Amino acid sequence: MSSQIMELQKTVQMSVMQSALNLNTATATDLLKDLPQQQVAIHSHKGSVIDISI
């Protein structure tokens, strides 16, 4: 009988943990969707020719 109770307790704990994980994942996904789109940073010299004299 006690082994059945322990198994039930494990099952309930796993169910609660799974529900919390799903809620946190959904919340994080919603937060990421709501973030403003990041603008591409313009690099000061990337893609241009630089003249270097040594």
VMD Tcl script that builds the backbone (N, CA, C; Angstrom):
set m [mol new atoms 162]
animate dup $m
set s [atomselect $m all]
$s set {name element resname resid chain x y z} {
  {N N MET 1 A 0.824 -1.199 0.000}
  {CA C MET 1 A 0.000 0.000 0.000}
  {C C MET 1 A 0.869 1.266 0.000}
  {N N SER 2 A 1.900 1.300 0.823}
  {CA C SER 2 A 2.737 2.488 0.904}
  {C C SER 2 A 3.502 2.708 -0.402}
  {N N SER 3 A 3.872 1.630 -1.092}
  {CA C SER 3 A 4.552 1.797 -2.378}
  {C C SER 3 A 3.619 2.413 -3.410}
  {N N GLN 4 A 2.330 2.092 -3.330}
  {CA C GLN 4 A 1.355 2.689 -4.242}
  {C C GLN 4 A 1.187 4.181 -3.949}
  {N N ILE 5 A 1.199 4.534 -2.688}
  {CA C ILE 5 A 1.074 5.946 -2.303}
  {C C ILE 5 A 2.306 6.721 -2.766}
  {N N MET 6 A 3.492 6.128 -2.598}
  {CA C MET 6 A 4.713 6.792 -3.057}
  {C C MET 6 A 4.704 6.962 -4.567}
  {N N GLU 7 A 4.222 5.958 -5.288}
  {CA C GLU 7 A 4.145 6.049 -6.749}
  {C C GLU 7 A 3.151 7.129 -7.171}
  {N N LEU 8 A 2.027 7.217 -6.472}
  {CA C LEU 8 A 1.035 8.252 -6.756}
  {C C LEU 8 A 1.619 9.639 -6.476}
  {N N GLN 9 A 2.371 9.755 -5.378}
  {CA C GLN 9 A 2.994 11.032 -5.041}
  {C C GLN 9 A 3.989 11.444 -6.131}
  {N N LYS 10 A 4.791 10.515 -6.623}
  {CA C LYS 10 A 5.730 10.810 -7.703}
  {C C LYS 10 A 4.996 11.259 -8.954}
  {N N THR 11 A 3.899 10.572 -9.266}
  {CA C THR 11 A 3.123 10.907 -10.458}
  {C C THR 11 A 2.533 12.313 -10.349}
  {N N VAL 12 A 2.001 12.642 -9.186}
  {CA C VAL 12 A 1.418 13.976 -8.976}
  {C C VAL 12 A 2.511 15.042 -9.056}
  {N N GLN 13 A 3.671 14.784 -8.452}
  {CA C GLN 13 A 4.767 15.745 -8.504}
  {C C GLN 13 A 5.228 15.976 -9.939}
  {N N MET 14 A 5.333 14.899 -10.706}
  {CA C MET 14 A 5.750 15.038 -12.102}
  {C C MET 14 A 4.709 15.812 -12.902}
  {N N SER 15 A 3.456 15.571 -12.618}
  {CA C SER 15 A 2.391 16.284 -13.319}
  {C C SER 15 A 2.431 17.774 -13.004}
  {N N VAL 16 A 2.641 18.110 -11.744}
  {CA C VAL 16 A 2.719 19.516 -11.345}
  {C C VAL 16 A 3.946 20.176 -11.977}
  {N N MET 17 A 5.075 19.475 -11.970}
  {CA C MET 17 A 6.286 20.027 -12.567}
  {C C MET 17 A 6.118 20.225 -14.073}
  {N N GLN 18 A 5.465 19.275 -14.738}
  {CA C GLN 18 A 5.241 19.391 -16.179}
  {C C GLN 18 A 4.332 20.579 -16.490}
  {N N SER 19 A 3.303 20.759 -15.680}
  {CA C SER 19 A 2.396 21.896 -15.882}
  {C C SER 19 A 3.128 23.219 -15.688}
  {N N ALA 20 A 3.970 23.302 -14.659}
  {CA C ALA 20 A 4.723 24.524 -14.406}
  {C C ALA 20 A 5.703 24.797 -15.542}
  {N N LEU 21 A 6.347 23.758 -16.038}
  {CA C LEU 21 A 7.291 23.924 -17.142}
  {C C LEU 21 A 6.563 24.414 -18.396}
  {N N ASN 22 A 5.413 23.838 -18.682}
  {CA C ASN 22 A 4.639 24.270 -19.853}
  {C C ASN 22 A 4.209 25.726 -19.723}
  {N N LEU 23 A 3.801 26.130 -18.528}
  {CA C LEU 23 A 3.383 27.510 -18.299}
  {C C LEU 23 A 4.559 28.458 -18.478}
  {N N ASN 24 A 5.720 28.089 -17.916}
  {CA C ASN 24 A 6.903 28.942 -18.048}
  {C C ASN 24 A 7.355 29.046 -19.491}
  {N N THR 25 A 7.280 27.945 -20.228}
  {CA C THR 25 A 7.674 27.959 -21.638}
  {C C THR 25 A 6.745 28.857 -22.448}
  {N N ALA 26 A 5.448 28.743 -22.202}
  {CA C ALA 26 A 4.484 29.577 -22.916}
  {C C ALA 26 A 4.692 31.051 -22.589}
  {N N THR 27 A 4.959 31.357 -21.326}
  {CA C THR 27 A 5.187 32.737 -20.917}
  {C C THR 27 A 6.442 33.298 -21.572}
  {N N ALA 28 A 7.516 32.513 -21.582}
  {CA C ALA 28 A 8.760 32.968 -22.207}
  {C C ALA 28 A 8.571 33.188 -23.702}
  {N N THR 29 A 7.842 32.308 -24.349}
  {CA C THR 29 A 7.574 32.461 -25.781}
  {C C THR 29 A 6.788 33.739 -26.047}
  {N N ASP 30 A 5.784 33.996 -25.234}
  {CA C ASP 30 A 4.996 35.231 -25.394}
  {C C ASP 30 A 5.862 36.473 -25.191}
  {N N LEU 31 A 6.746 36.438 -24.185}
  {CA C LEU 31 A 7.624 37.584 -23.954}
  {C C LEU 31 A 8.554 37.822 -25.141}
  {N N LEU 32 A 9.087 36.745 -25.698}
  {CA C LEU 32 A 9.975 36.895 -26.854}
  {C C LEU 32 A 9.233 37.436 -28.065}
  {N N LYS 33 A 7.994 37.017 -28.257}
  {CA C LYS 33 A 7.203 37.513 -29.383}
  {C C LYS 33 A 6.895 38.998 -29.239}
  {N N ASP 34 A 6.737 39.441 -27.984}
  {CA C ASP 34 A 6.376 40.839 -27.727}
  {C C ASP 34 A 7.565 41.792 -27.781}
  {N N LEU 35 A 8.779 41.267 -27.807}
  {CA C LEU 35 A 9.945 42.141 -27.886}
  {C C LEU 35 A 9.960 42.889 -29.215}
  {N N PRO 36 A 10.370 44.143 -29.194}
  {CA C PRO 36 A 10.467 44.867 -30.461}
  {C C PRO 36 A 11.557 44.238 -31.338}
  {N N GLN 37 A 11.359 44.309 -32.630}
  {CA C GLN 37 A 12.339 43.755 -33.555}
  {C C GLN 37 A 13.617 44.565 -33.477}
  {N N GLN 38 A 14.724 43.874 -33.309}
  {CA C GLN 38 A 16.011 44.555 -33.180}
  {C C GLN 38 A 16.500 44.981 -34.560}
  {N N GLN 39 A 16.939 46.224 -34.642}
  {CA C GLN 39 A 17.485 46.740 -35.879}
  {C C GLN 39 A 18.891 46.184 -36.082}
  {N N VAL 40 A 19.255 45.972 -37.317}
  {CA C VAL 40 A 20.592 45.502 -37.622}
  {C C VAL 40 A 21.573 46.637 -37.383}
  {N N ALA 41 A 22.587 46.354 -36.589}
  {CA C ALA 41 A 23.586 47.375 -36.289}
  {C C ALA 41 A 24.444 47.628 -37.522}
  {N N ILE 42 A 24.666 48.888 -37.806}
  {CA C ILE 42 A 25.507 49.256 -38.938}
  {C C ILE 42 A 26.942 49.317 -38.447}
  {N N HIS 43 A 27.793 48.540 -39.064}
  {CA C HIS 43 A 29.201 48.493 -38.667}
  {C C HIS 43 A 29.939 49.655 -39.317}
  {N N SER 44 A 30.856 50.247 -38.558}
  {CA C SER 44 A 31.512 51.467 -39.024}
  {C C SER 44 A 32.382 51.260 -40.256}
  {N N HIS 45 A 32.990 50.085 -40.426}
  {CA C HIS 45 A 33.854 49.896 -41.595}
  {C C HIS 45 A 33.668 48.541 -42.284}
  {N N LYS 46 A 32.746 47.747 -41.850}
  {CA C LYS 46 A 32.529 46.448 -42.468}
  {C C LYS 46 A 31.996 46.630 -43.888}
  {N N GLY 47 A 32.631 45.979 -44.823}
  {CA C GLY 47 A 32.200 46.059 -46.223}
  {C C GLY 47 A 32.800 47.215 -46.976}
  {N N SER 48 A 33.615 48.028 -46.332}
  {CA C SER 48 A 34.254 49.137 -47.039}
  {C C SER 48 A 35.767 48.886 -47.146}
  {N N VAL 49 A 36.402 49.606 -48.026}
  {CA C VAL 49 A 37.837 49.465 -48.243}
  {C C VAL 49 A 38.562 50.429 -47.324}
  {N N ILE 50 A 39.612 49.920 -46.660}
  {CA C ILE 50 A 40.411 50.750 -45.780}
  {C C ILE 50 A 41.834 50.776 -46.316}
  {N N ASP 51 A 42.391 51.975 -46.465}
  {CA C ASP 51 A 43.762 52.133 -46.958}
  {C C ASP 51 A 44.685 52.253 -45.752}
  {N N ILE 52 A 45.586 51.280 -45.595}
  {CA C ILE 52 A 46.511 51.280 -44.459}
  {C C ILE 52 A 47.931 51.380 -44.985}
  {N N SER 53 A 48.659 52.380 -44.537}
  {CA C SER 53 A 50.053 52.556 -44.933}
  {C C SER 53 A 50.948 52.203 -43.754}
  {N N ILE 54 A 51.988 51.435 -44.065}
  {CA C ILE 54 A 52.931 51.048 -43.005}
  {C C ILE 54 A 54.272 51.677 -43.294}
}
mol reanalyze $m
mol bondsrecalc $m
mol representation Tube
mol addrep $m
